[in-house]
Amino acid sequence: MQPELMKSLVMVGLLATFSIGCGDSASSGRGHEHEGGDGEHEHMPEPPTDGGDELAQRACHGLHGESVDLQAAADHAGAESARVVVGETTVVHLPSGASGFAGIMIPHDHGDWGFFVDEPNVVVTVTAHDGTRFDINPHSPSESCPDDMQVDARVHIPAGGHYTIEFAAEGAREVTLQVLPEGEYADPNADPVSAGACEALGGEIQTVMASSAADEALAGNFVMTGGHFYHLVLPEGSSYVGVHLPTDHTDWAVFVSEEDVAFSLSHPDVGIFGISPLVPSPVCPDDILVDTRVHIHAGGDFVLELGPTGPREVLFNIVSEAEGHGEGGHEEGGEEHGGEEGGHEEGGEEHGGEDEDHA
């Protein structure tokens, strides 16, 4: 065979091999890798159709957007540290051959929620701390992108609070999950309390020195409910701040600028109320890393306990959900909590701060 002919045949073979290889591996955009019988391959979501309602279309579009990775916990106790955030696209990595658990904060009472998962038969239940369970339909494909969103389940949850999502021990070990609100809360800015808290960050901020013991906190400066933030300076170790809640049977919104700092509000006769460690504000998630709601059935002087680790300076605010963020706090007849001087004074109608009254 002539040398020139041999060279041409070799070049044709190389070009053909290169072309086939590129065709097998080419991909674009965001996808999910699944292990198959012939190794891993990447499946790309198809663009959503016009079918389905607006919420389903939002979920399908979410498959093409940014996502966060989450390692599911191995038990209920660990769910608090594996937290799904409402509105985010979360890729959940599940333990092999075992159930997985994740926590989620449902921020509103009487809300309708869409649970969207790209794999069937994986999400089992959503459970409240009191044991109330909500089953997720294991296989109800989205009308907007049925090939890529295998579960489109709608659930009415009557009470906001901390919930645990349980994932099945069988099925896919990597799933994409989205929890989206329907109706009035579909737009995060429709929540006036969160929006007001973000706006209040640009307003007046008072400094309060936290105590190293709970009894010292109740004898010192008090944080008042109202429309502005407090700058809490924390000592080393666990820290305590007195918080006065003036009303019974009230839903409170708690806002903290840093994660994994606020642990609980407690009262010896009323109980201990946990504060979620990481539920960013839907309106300003970079500035308020904890935006949580707590129903407390009785008012009084509570102790806010803050963790021994993490930042030693945080911004904190607590406000009644019903009132939102106004220009001041709650007016109360009969007593006044002092600011720098501490203590309780009789006969006033306003709660004092460090150097001003909250009208």
N, C-alpha and C positions, 0 to 999 in steps of 0.2 A: 504494500500500500504506500502511496506517495506520502511524504512527510506533510505537505500542505493539506491533503485530504484528511489525514489523521488529526491534525490540529483543529480543523473545522468541526469534525465529529465530537471531539472533546469539549469544545466551546458550546456546541448545541446542547450536550448533555448537562453541562453546568448550569446553563441558563434555565433549562427545564426544571432542574432540581430546585434552584433558587425561587422560581415562580411558584412552584407547588408549596414550598415552605412558607412563603409570605402569605399565600392564600389561606393556609391553615391557621396561622397565628395572628392575623390582623384583627384588631379590635379597636374600638374607640369609646370614650365615655366611661361611665361607672357601671360595673357589673358585679356579680357574685360568683365566686369559684365554688364548684361542687365536685366532689370526688365521684368519678364514675368507674365503670369496669376497665376503661382504657386510660386511667389517670385523670388528672384534674382538667376541667374545661371551664371556660367563662361564659356565663349566660347573661346577655344584655337585655334589660327591660325594653319592651317595645314602647314607642310613644303612646300615651293614652289617647283613646278615642273620645268622641263627644258623648259617648254613652254614660249612663250613671248620673248621679247628682253631683252637686258642686263639691261636696266633701270627698267623694270617691275620686274625683278628678284631682283634687289637691293632693290626696295620698299617692296617686299614681305619678304625679309630677314630682313628688318627694323622692321617688326612687332614682331620679336623675340628678338630684341635688346633693348637697353636702350631707354627710352622715357622721355619727360618732360611734366608736366601738365601745362595747360594754361586756365585761366578763360576768356572767350570771353567778349568783351565790349558790352554794350547795345546800342551803337550808333556809328556813324562814328567818332565823336570827340574823343571817348575813344580808338579808334583802335591803336593809337600810343603807348599806354601803354600796349596793349595786342599784343605782337609781336611774330610772327612765324619766325623761323630762317631757312633759306635755308639749306637743308641737314639733319636737325634733324627730329626725329620722335616725333610728338607733339600730346598729347591727349588733345583735346579741349573740355572744358565743356561749354555748351551753355545755355543761359537763357531759362526758361520754358515758352513755348508758345510765344516766341518773337524771332526776328532775332538776330543773334550775329555777331560781327565784330572783326577782328584782322588785324593788320598791318604786312606788309612784305616788306623788302628791296630787290628789284631785282638789283643785283650789276653790271649787264653788259647790254650793248645795243645789240640788234639783237640776243637774246638768245632763244633757244627752251627749254621749261620747261615742266616737267611732274608733274601733280597734282594728287596725289593718296589719296583716302579716303576709309575707311573700310565700310562706310554706304552710301547707295544711296540717291539721292534727298536732299542733305544737303547743299553743297556748291553751291551758286548761281552765283556770279560774282567776278571778280577781277577788281578793278577800280583804275585808276591813279588819281593823284590830278587834272589833267586837265579834268577829266570826261570820258576819254577813258575807255571803258568797254570790258572785255574779259569774255565770257560765258564759264562755265565749264559744260561739258556734264554730266547730272545728273546720268546716269546709263550706264557705259561702263566697265564691269568687266575686271580685269586683266587676261591675258592669263596665267600668271605664277601661280596665286593663286586666281582663280575666286570666290571661296566661301568666302574668307576673305578680298579681295580688290575689292569692288563694283564699284569704280570709278577709271579709268585709263585714264586721259584726258591729251592731249598734246596741248600746247599753245605756239605760237610764239609771244613773246613780243618785239616790236621793240626798246623800250627805257628803260633803267634802271632807277631806282628811287623808290620812296615810293608808295606803293600800299595798297589798303584796300581789304581784303577778306570778303565777306558777306556770312553768313550762313543762311539757310532758317529758318523760324519760326516754321516749322513743321518737323516731322521726329525725328530721334535719337537726344538725348540731350548730348550725349558723343560720339565723333568721333575721330578717329586717322587719322592725316593728315601728309603727307610728300610732300614737294616740292623739286624736284630734277632736276639739270641741265643736259641737254643732250650735246653730242658732246664735243667740246674742253674744256668746263668748268666742265665736269663730275668729273675730278680730281681737287680738290681745289688748289693743287700746280701748276696747269696749269695756274693760274692767276699770272703772274710775278710781278704785282704790290703788291699784298698781300704778296707774298713770299719775295719780296724785303724789304717790311716794317718790317716783322718779323726779317729778317736778320739785318736790320739797328738798331734794338734795342741793338745789341751788339757793336755798333760803337760809334762814338762821339755824345755826348748829351750836348747841351748848355742850360744854365739857363736864363730865362727871367722873370722879375717881372711884373705881370699883373697890370693894372690900375683900379681905382675905377670908372672911367668915360670914355666914348667913346672918347671925344675930347683929353683927356690926352693920350689915347692909340695911337692916330694918331700922337702925338708929341713926343712919346718916342721910345722905342726899337721896331723894326719890326721883325716879324717872316718871314723868306724867304722860298719860295718853294724850295725843294731840297731833297737830299737823306738821311737826318739825322733827328733825333728827337730833339725837344725842351722840356726842363723841365720847365713847367710853374708853377710859385708860385703865388697863388691866394690870394687876400685879403678877408676879410669877406664880405659877400654880393655878388652881381653881379660883375663880373670881365670882363675886356676888354683888348684885345691884338690887335695890328695892324698887318695886314697880307698883304703883297704885292703880287698881282697876275699880272705877266708881260705880259700875252697873252690874246687875245680875243677869244671867242668861243672855250673854252677848257673844257674838262672833267677832273675834279679834284678828286683825291682820298684823303679822310680825315681819319686820324687814331688817336684815342685817347685811352689811357691806362685804363680809368675809364668810367663807364657808367653814364648816366644821368647828364653829366656835360656840354658838348658842346651843345649850343642851335642853334646858327646861325652865318652865315657870312653875313654882310650887307654893302651896299654902297648906298648913297643917290640918285645917278643917275642910278644905275644898279638894285637895289632891294635887297630883303632879301631872303636868301637861308638857309632853315632849315637843320640841321644835325641830323640824326637819333640817338635817345638816346641809343639804344642797338642793334647793329648788329655785333656780334663778328667776328673776322677774321676767315676765314675758314682754315687758315694755322696755326695760333697760337692763338686760342680763349681764352686761359687763360691770355695772355699778352696784347692783343689788343682787348678791348671790344667794340670798335666802329670802323668799317671798312665800310665806306659809300662813295658813289660816287655822285658828284654834277656837273651838267653842268652849267657853268657861261658864259654868252654870251659876257661879256666885262671885260677887266682887270682893274687894278687900286689899290688904297689903300683901303682895306676893314677892317672892325672891326669884330673881332671874339668875340662874347658874350658868356660867360660861366656862368652857373647857380649859384644862391646864396647858394645852399646846396651841400652836398657831399664833396668829398676830396678836400683839398686846394692845393694839388700838383698833377699835371698830366703830362703825356708825350703826346706831340702833334706833328703831322707831316702832311703836305699837299704837294702833289706831283702831277704833271701832269700824267695822265694815259698813255699818248702816250710815255712819256720818262721813266716812271718807276723810280726805285731807282738807281741812279748812285752814283758817288763819290762826287757830288757837286750840286749846284743849277743851276738856269738859268742865262746865260750871257746876259746882256742887255747893249746896248750902250746908252749914254746920261745922265744917272744919277745913283747915288748910294744911297741906303738907309743905313744910319749909324747904328751902333750897339749900344754900350754903350752911345755914344755921342748923338744918336738920330738924327732926321732931315734928309734932303736930300742934297747930294752933287752932283754937276754937273761934267761931264767930265769923270767919271769912266766907266769901263766896267763890273764891278762885283758888286753883292749885298753883303754888309758886314754883318757879324754876330756880336756877342758881342766882340769877340777878334780875329776873323779871317775872311777872305774873302771866299766866296763860288764861286769856279771857275766854 
